[in-house]
Amino acid sequence: MKLKTLKPLYLGGQTLVEGTPFETIEQHGRELIQKGYAEPDSSEGDPAVTLSEEDAAGVGVLTSDSVSVQVEGGKGKKSASKSKAE
């Protein structure tokens, strides 16, 4: 499935800026579209990255949401322990 990024994405070991075409498997493509990270691309240019099934399953895929969840999760635990101490 050929897509174009709507937000910066880390895919296949590269950071793709907005508007960069790439290819991935159907299921991963639908998920990225649903989350608002990508849209279908009908241009005839070559994709910057072509993800294999293994890559699309989560190896080497990093989004701003996955990073913020990890960061927020860590901050939430610290905040909770501070609240208990006070």
DRENBA-830676 format. One record per residue: residue number from 1; chain; x, y, z of N, C-alpha, C in turn. Coordinates in steps of 0.2 Angstrom, whole numbers, plus 5000, padded with zeros to 4 digits. Layout:
% DRENBA-830676
<rec num="NUM" cadena="A" n_c1="X" n_c2="Y" n_c3="Z" ca_c1="X" ca_c2="Y" ca_c3="Z" c_c1="X" c_c2="Y" c_c3="Z"/>
...
//
This chain:
% DRENBA-830676
<rec num="1" cadena="A" n_c1="5004" n_c2="4994" n_c3="5000" ca_c1="5000" ca_c2="5000" ca_c3="5000" c_c1="5005" c_c2="5006" c_c3="5000"/>
<rec num="2" cadena="A" n_c1="5003" n_c2="5011" n_c3="4995" ca_c1="5008" ca_c2="5017" ca_c3="4995" c_c1="5004" c_c2="5022" c_c3="4998"/>
<rec num="3" cadena="A" n_c1="5008" n_c2="5026" n_c3="5003" ca_c1="5005" ca_c2="5031" ca_c3="5007" c_c1="5010" c_c2="5037" c_c3="5007"/>
<rec num="4" cadena="A" n_c1="5007" n_c2="5042" n_c3="5010" ca_c1="5011" ca_c2="5049" ca_c3="5010" c_c1="5010" c_c2="5051" c_c3="5018"/>
<rec num="5" cadena="A" n_c1="5016" n_c2="5053" n_c3="5021" ca_c1="5015" ca_c2="5055" ca_c3="5028" c_c1="5012" c_c2="5062" c_c3="5029"/>
<rec num="6" cadena="A" n_c1="5008" n_c2="5062" n_c3="5034" ca_c1="5005" ca_c2="5068" ca_c3="5036" c_c1="5008" c_c2="5072" c_c3="5042"/>
<rec num="7" cadena="A" n_c1="5012" n_c2="5068" n_c3="5045" ca_c1="5016" ca_c2="5070" ca_c3="5051" c_c1="5023" c_c2="5066" c_c3="5051"/>
<rec num="8" cadena="A" n_c1="5028" n_c2="5069" n_c3="5054" ca_c1="5034" ca_c2="5066" ca_c3="5054" c_c1="5034" c_c2="5059" c_c3="5057"/>
<rec num="9" cadena="A" n_c1="5037" n_c2="5054" n_c3="5054" ca_c1="5036" ca_c2="5047" ca_c3="5056" c_c1="5043" c_c2="5044" c_c3="5056"/>
<rec num="10" cadena="A" n_c1="5045" n_c2="5040" n_c3="5060" ca_c1="5051" ca_c2="5036" ca_c3="5060" c_c1="5049" c_c2="5029" c_c3="5058"/>
<rec num="11" cadena="A" n_c1="5051" n_c2="5027" n_c3="5052" ca_c1="5049" ca_c2="5021" ca_c3="5048" c_c1="5055" c_c2="5018" c_c3="5045"/>
<rec num="12" cadena="A" n_c1="5057" n_c2="5012" n_c3="5046" ca_c1="5062" ca_c2="5008" ca_c3="5043" c_c1="5069" c_c2="5011" c_c3="5044"/>
<rec num="13" cadena="A" n_c1="5070" n_c2="5014" n_c3="5050" ca_c1="5076" ca_c2="5017" ca_c3="5052" c_c1="5077" c_c2="5024" c_c3="5049"/>
<rec num="14" cadena="A" n_c1="5072" n_c2="5027" n_c3="5047" ca_c1="5073" ca_c2="5034" ca_c3="5044" c_c1="5067" c_c2="5038" c_c3="5047"/>
<rec num="15" cadena="A" n_c1="5068" n_c2="5045" n_c3="5048" ca_c1="5063" ca_c2="5049" ca_c3="5049" c_c1="5060" c_c2="5052" c_c3="5043"/>
<rec num="16" cadena="A" n_c1="5054" n_c2="5051" n_c3="5042" ca_c1="5051" ca_c2="5054" ca_c3="5036" c_c1="5047" c_c2="5060" c_c3="5037"/>
<rec num="17" cadena="A" n_c1="5048" n_c2="5066" n_c3="5034" ca_c1="5045" ca_c2="5072" ca_c3="5035" c_c1="5038" c_c2="5072" c_c3="5032"/>
<rec num="18" cadena="A" n_c1="5034" n_c2="5077" n_c3="5033" ca_c1="5027" ca_c2="5077" ca_c3="5030" c_c1="5028" c_c2="5077" c_c3="5023"/>
<rec num="19" cadena="A" n_c1="5023" n_c2="5073" n_c3="5020" ca_c1="5023" ca_c2="5073" ca_c3="5012" c_c1="5027" c_c2="5068" c_c3="5009"/>
<rec num="20" cadena="A" n_c1="5031" n_c2="5064" n_c3="5013" ca_c1="5036" ca_c2="5059" ca_c3="5010" c_c1="5032" c_c2="5052" c_c3="5008"/>
<rec num="21" cadena="A" n_c1="5032" n_c2="5050" n_c3="5002" ca_c1="5029" ca_c2="5044" ca_c3="5000" c_c1="5033" c_c2="5038" c_c3="5003"/>
<rec num="22" cadena="A" n_c1="5029" n_c2="5032" n_c3="5005" ca_c1="5032" ca_c2="5026" ca_c3="5007" c_c1="5027" c_c2="5021" c_c3="5006"/>
<rec num="23" cadena="A" n_c1="5030" n_c2="5014" n_c3="5006" ca_c1="5025" ca_c2="5009" ca_c3="5005" c_c1="5025" c_c2="5004" c_c3="5012"/>
<rec num="24" cadena="A" n_c1="5020" n_c2="5001" n_c3="5013" ca_c1="5019" ca_c2="4997" ca_c3="5019" c_c1="5014" c_c2="4991" c_c3="5017"/>
<rec num="25" cadena="A" n_c1="5013" n_c2="4987" n_c3="5022" ca_c1="5008" ca_c2="4982" ca_c3="5021" c_c1="5001" c_c2="4985" c_c3="5022"/>
<rec num="26" cadena="A" n_c1="4996" n_c2="4982" n_c3="5019" ca_c1="4989" ca_c2="4984" ca_c3="5020" c_c1="4987" c_c2="4986" c_c3="5027"/>
<rec num="27" cadena="A" n_c1="4987" n_c2="4981" n_c3="5031" ca_c1="4985" ca_c2="4982" ca_c3="5038" c_c1="4988" c_c2="4988" c_c3="5042"/>
<rec num="28" cadena="A" n_c1="4995" n_c2="4989" n_c3="5041" ca_c1="4999" ca_c2="4994" ca_c3="5044" c_c1="4997" c_c2="5001" c_c3="5041"/>
<rec num="29" cadena="A" n_c1="4996" n_c2="5001" n_c3="5034" ca_c1="4993" ca_c2="5007" ca_c3="5031" c_c1="4987" c_c2="5009" c_c3="5033"/>
<rec num="30" cadena="A" n_c1="4982" n_c2="5005" n_c3="5034" ca_c1="4975" ca_c2="5006" ca_c3="5037" c_c1="4976" c_c2="5009" c_c3="5044"/>
<rec num="31" cadena="A" n_c1="4980" n_c2="5006" n_c3="5048" ca_c1="4981" ca_c2="5009" ca_c3="5055" c_c1="4984" c_c2="5016" c_c3="5055"/>
<rec num="32" cadena="A" n_c1="4989" n_c2="5017" n_c3="5050" ca_c1="4992" ca_c2="5024" ca_c3="5050" c_c1="4987" c_c2="5029" c_c3="5047"/>
<rec num="33" cadena="A" n_c1="4983" n_c2="5027" n_c3="5043" ca_c1="4977" ca_c2="5032" ca_c3="5040" c_c1="4972" c_c2="5033" c_c3="5045"/>
<rec num="34" cadena="A" n_c1="4970" n_c2="5028" n_c3="5049" ca_c1="4965" ca_c2="5029" ca_c3="5054" c_c1="4968" c_c2="5034" c_c3="5060"/>
<rec num="35" cadena="A" n_c1="4974" n_c2="5033" n_c3="5061" ca_c1="4977" ca_c2="5037" ca_c3="5067" c_c1="4979" c_c2="5044" c_c3="5064"/>
<rec num="36" cadena="A" n_c1="4979" n_c2="5045" n_c3="5058" ca_c1="4980" ca_c2="5052" ca_c3="5055" c_c1="4987" c_c2="5053" c_c3="5053"/>
<rec num="37" cadena="A" n_c1="4991" n_c2="5048" n_c3="5053" ca_c1="4998" ca_c2="5049" ca_c3="5052" c_c1="5000" c_c2="5049" c_c3="5044"/>
<rec num="38" cadena="A" n_c1="4995" n_c2="5046" n_c3="5040" ca_c1="4997" ca_c2="5045" ca_c3="5033" c_c1="4990" c_c2="5046" c_c3="5029"/>
<rec num="39" cadena="A" n_c1="4991" n_c2="5047" n_c3="5022" ca_c1="4985" ca_c2="5046" ca_c3="5018" c_c1="4987" c_c2="5043" c_c3="5012"/>
<rec num="40" cadena="A" n_c1="4983" n_c2="5040" n_c3="5008" ca_c1="4984" ca_c2="5036" ca_c3="5002" c_c1="4988" c_c2="5041" c_c3="4997"/>
<rec num="41" cadena="A" n_c1="4993" n_c2="5038" n_c3="4993" ca_c1="4997" ca_c2="5042" ca_c3="4989" c_c1="4996" c_c2="5039" c_c3="4982"/>
<rec num="42" cadena="A" n_c1="4994" n_c2="5043" n_c3="4977" ca_c1="4993" ca_c2="5041" ca_c3="4970" c_c1="4998" c_c2="5044" c_c3="4966"/>
<rec num="43" cadena="A" n_c1="5004" n_c2="5047" n_c3="4968" ca_c1="5009" ca_c2="5050" ca_c3="4964" c_c1="5013" c_c2="5044" c_c3="4961"/>
<rec num="44" cadena="A" n_c1="5016" n_c2="5046" n_c3="4956" ca_c1="5020" ca_c2="5040" ca_c3="4952" c_c1="5028" c_c2="5040" c_c3="4955"/>
<rec num="45" cadena="A" n_c1="5030" n_c2="5044" n_c3="4959" ca_c1="5036" ca_c2="5044" ca_c3="4962" c_c1="5038" c_c2="5038" c_c3="4966"/>
<rec num="46" cadena="A" n_c1="5044" n_c2="5037" n_c3="4966" ca_c1="5047" ca_c2="5031" ca_c3="4970" c_c1="5046" c_c2="5032" c_c3="4978"/>
<rec num="47" cadena="A" n_c1="5044" n_c2="5027" n_c3="4982" ca_c1="5043" ca_c2="5028" ca_c3="4989" c_c1="5050" c_c2="5029" c_c3="4992"/>
<rec num="48" cadena="A" n_c1="5051" n_c2="5033" n_c3="4997" ca_c1="5057" ca_c2="5034" ca_c3="5001" c_c1="5059" c_c2="5028" c_c3="5005"/>
<rec num="49" cadena="A" n_c1="5054" n_c2="5024" n_c3="5007" ca_c1="5055" ca_c2="5018" ca_c3="5011" c_c1="5049" c_c2="5013" c_c3="5009"/>
<rec num="50" cadena="A" n_c1="5052" n_c2="5007" n_c3="5009" ca_c1="5047" ca_c2="5002" ca_c3="5008" c_c1="5048" c_c2="4997" c_c3="5014"/>
<rec num="51" cadena="A" n_c1="5042" n_c2="4996" n_c3="5018" ca_c1="5043" ca_c2="4992" ca_c3="5024" c_c1="5041" c_c2="4985" c_c3="5022"/>
<rec num="52" cadena="A" n_c1="5045" n_c2="4981" n_c3="5025" ca_c1="5043" ca_c2="4974" ca_c3="5025" c_c1="5037" c_c2="4972" c_c3="5030"/>
<rec num="53" cadena="A" n_c1="5035" n_c2="4966" n_c3="5029" ca_c1="5030" ca_c2="4964" ca_c3="5034" c_c1="5032" c_c2="4964" c_c3="5041"/>
<rec num="54" cadena="A" n_c1="5039" n_c2="4962" n_c3="5042" ca_c1="5042" ca_c2="4963" ca_c3="5049" c_c1="5042" c_c2="4970" c_c3="5051"/>
<rec num="55" cadena="A" n_c1="5045" n_c2="4974" n_c3="5047" ca_c1="5045" ca_c2="4981" ca_c3="5049" c_c1="5038" c_c2="4984" c_c3="5051"/>
<rec num="56" cadena="A" n_c1="5033" n_c2="4983" n_c3="5047" ca_c1="5027" ca_c2="4985" ca_c3="5048" c_c1="5023" c_c2="4983" c_c3="5054"/>
<rec num="57" cadena="A" n_c1="5026" n_c2="4977" n_c3="5057" ca_c1="5023" ca_c2="4974" ca_c3="5063" c_c1="5026" c_c2="4978" c_c3="5069"/>
<rec num="58" cadena="A" n_c1="5030" n_c2="4983" n_c3="5068" ca_c1="5032" ca_c2="4987" ca_c3="5074" c_c1="5040" c_c2="4987" c_c3="5075"/>
<rec num="59" cadena="A" n_c1="5043" n_c2="4984" n_c3="5072" ca_c1="5051" ca_c2="4984" ca_c3="5072" c_c1="5053" c_c2="4990" c_c3="5068"/>
<rec num="60" cadena="A" n_c1="5056" n_c2="4995" n_c3="5072" ca_c1="5058" ca_c2="5001" ca_c3="5068" c_c1="5053" c_c2="5006" c_c3="5067"/>
<rec num="61" cadena="A" n_c1="5047" n_c2="5006" n_c3="5070" ca_c1="5042" ca_c2="5011" ca_c3="5069" c_c1="5041" c_c2="5015" c_c3="5075"/>
<rec num="62" cadena="A" n_c1="5042" n_c2="5021" n_c3="5075" ca_c1="5041" ca_c2="5026" ca_c3="5081" c_c1="5037" c_c2="5032" c_c3="5079"/>
<rec num="63" cadena="A" n_c1="5032" n_c2="5033" n_c3="5082" ca_c1="5028" ca_c2="5039" ca_c3="5081" c_c1="5028" c_c2="5044" c_c3="5087"/>
<rec num="64" cadena="A" n_c1="5026" n_c2="5050" n_c3="5086" ca_c1="5025" ca_c2="5055" ca_c3="5091" c_c1="5021" c_c2="5052" c_c3="5097"/>
<rec num="65" cadena="A" n_c1="5015" n_c2="5049" n_c3="5095" ca_c1="5011" ca_c2="5046" ca_c3="5100" c_c1="5014" c_c2="5041" c_c3="5105"/>
<rec num="66" cadena="A" n_c1="5018" n_c2="5036" n_c3="5102" ca_c1="5021" ca_c2="5031" ca_c3="5106" c_c1="5026" c_c2="5034" c_c3="5110"/>
<rec num="67" cadena="A" n_c1="5030" n_c2="5039" n_c3="5108" ca_c1="5035" ca_c2="5042" ca_c3="5112" c_c1="5031" c_c2="5046" c_c3="5118"/>
<rec num="68" cadena="A" n_c1="5026" n_c2="5050" n_c3="5117" ca_c1="5022" ca_c2="5054" ca_c3="5122" c_c1="5019" c_c2="5049" c_c3="5127"/>
<rec num="69" cadena="A" n_c1="5017" n_c2="5043" n_c3="5125" ca_c1="5014" ca_c2="5038" ca_c3="5130" c_c1="5019" c_c2="5036" c_c3="5135"/>
<rec num="70" cadena="A" n_c1="5025" n_c2="5035" n_c3="5132" ca_c1="5031" ca_c2="5032" ca_c3="5137" c_c1="5032" c_c2="5038" c_c3="5141"/>
<rec num="71" cadena="A" n_c1="5033" n_c2="5044" n_c3="5139" ca_c1="5035" ca_c2="5050" ca_c3="5143" c_c1="5030" c_c2="5051" c_c3="5148"/>
<rec num="72" cadena="A" n_c1="5023" n_c2="5052" n_c3="5146" ca_c1="5018" ca_c2="5053" ca_c3="5150" c_c1="5017" c_c2="5048" c_c3="5156"/>
<rec num="73" cadena="A" n_c1="5018" n_c2="5042" n_c3="5154" ca_c1="5017" ca_c2="5036" ca_c3="5158" c_c1="5023" c_c2="5037" c_c3="5164"/>
<rec num="74" cadena="A" n_c1="5029" n_c2="5039" n_c3="5162" ca_c1="5034" ca_c2="5040" ca_c3="5167" c_c1="5032" c_c2="5046" c_c3="5172"/>
<rec num="75" cadena="A" n_c1="5030" n_c2="5052" n_c3="5169" ca_c1="5028" ca_c2="5058" ca_c3="5173" c_c1="5022" c_c2="5056" c_c3="5177"/>
<rec num="76" cadena="A" n_c1="5018" n_c2="5052" n_c3="5175" ca_c1="5012" ca_c2="5051" ca_c3="5179" c_c1="5014" c_c2="5047" c_c3="5185"/>
<rec num="77" cadena="A" n_c1="5018" n_c2="5043" n_c3="5185" ca_c1="5020" ca_c2="5039" ca_c3="5191" c_c1="5024" c_c2="5043" c_c3="5196"/>
<rec num="78" cadena="A" n_c1="5028" n_c2="5048" n_c3="5193" ca_c1="5032" ca_c2="5052" ca_c3="5198" c_c1="5027" c_c2="5057" c_c3="5201"/>
<rec num="79" cadena="A" n_c1="5022" n_c2="5060" n_c3="5197" ca_c1="5017" ca_c2="5064" ca_c3="5200" c_c1="5013" c_c2="5061" c_c3="5206"/>
<rec num="80" cadena="A" n_c1="5011" n_c2="5055" n_c3="5204" ca_c1="5007" ca_c2="5051" ca_c3="5209" c_c1="5011" c_c2="5050" c_c3="5216"/>
<rec num="81" cadena="A" n_c1="5017" n_c2="5048" n_c3="5215" ca_c1="5021" ca_c2="5047" ca_c3="5221" c_c1="5022" c_c2="5054" c_c3="5225"/>
<rec num="82" cadena="A" n_c1="5023" n_c2="5060" n_c3="5221" ca_c1="5024" ca_c2="5066" ca_c3="5225" c_c1="5017" c_c2="5068" c_c3="5228"/>
<rec num="83" cadena="A" n_c1="5011" n_c2="5066" n_c3="5225" ca_c1="5005" ca_c2="5068" ca_c3="5228" c_c1="5004" c_c2="5064" c_c3="5235"/>
<rec num="84" cadena="A" n_c1="5006" n_c2="5058" n_c3="5235" ca_c1="5006" ca_c2="5054" ca_c3="5241" c_c1="5010" c_c2="5056" c_c3="5247"/>
<rec num="85" cadena="A" n_c1="5016" n_c2="5059" n_c3="5245" ca_c1="5021" ca_c2="5062" ca_c3="5250" c_c1="5018" c_c2="5068" c_c3="5253"/>
<rec num="86" cadena="A" n_c1="5014" n_c2="5072" n_c3="5249" ca_c1="5012" ca_c2="5078" ca_c3="5252" c_c1="5006" c_c2="5077" c_c3="5256"/>
//
